[in-house]
């Protein structure tokens, strides 16, 4: 019988990476990164990849798999993850996945909802309507036909608004209804542990992480990436920590302002993660971490949950 796979999730700077490392050591495992930015080579400091000493001690998968100039899709993530899981289990090791990228986590546990193929004519018409009436008008229309989708899609998220309206026109059904039909509880072979900290502690940890990135040479890392022959992909360029430094290098702000914006954007991202995790039904157990808790106490709590599964 193949052992359940472990997935540890939590917001940015929650300590999930450290816990994954300790669990993998204790359980004779290997780690799979569930992070949309750690896949990029030479984007090390800004993505907070595991330090070199840990990567020498422990096999990590889905880190440093593509060039910063390449796009990386959730389909590719699933393909590489399936291969990694097979390799780890064939070696008789415990799979320990860790990350906070919501789309990747959902795909990992439930597969990928593709929906109907895009329709160029519908998209052209919707684009014209945006030009005439603004994106807010389309978001308002989405609110009328699919309130659940409108609630979770930001009013400025053009791509997802257009896609939701396109799916409705093609199928006559709200995209959320189709997604519910597609979703199953097919994640029975995953044991999901979530980490939570008080918001003030999260904020302090985020600020500390950003300071550490600056001290470790984030500015130099971004300069080196921009000097490479191939330009950064849209995804890589938009990553938190990189987009803000690029703005500074393009003369749009001072470096101090860029660093402050990294903190702000990281806190916003953590808030979005918290919101998503609240709706996530697959978390078997939450570990509430207080200021007095150490990595050892959190690890022991996770081991206890695993042994009692």
Secondary structure, DSSP 8 states (H G I E B T S, - for coil): ----EEEEE-STTSSHHHHHHHHHHHTTEEEEEE-SSTTBTT--TTTT---HHHHHHS-EESSS-B-TTS---HHHHHHHHHHHHHHHHHTT-EEEEEE--HHHHHHHHH-----S---HHHHHHHHHHHHHH-HHHHHHHHHHH-HHHHHHS-TT-HHHHHHHHHHHHHHSS-HHHHHHHH-----TTEEEEEEEE-HHHHHHHHHHHHHHHHHHTHHHHHHHHHTSSS---HHHHHSTTTHHHHHHHTTSS-HHHHHHHHHHHHHHHHHHHHHHHHT-TT--EEEEE-TT--HHHHHHHHHHHHHT-
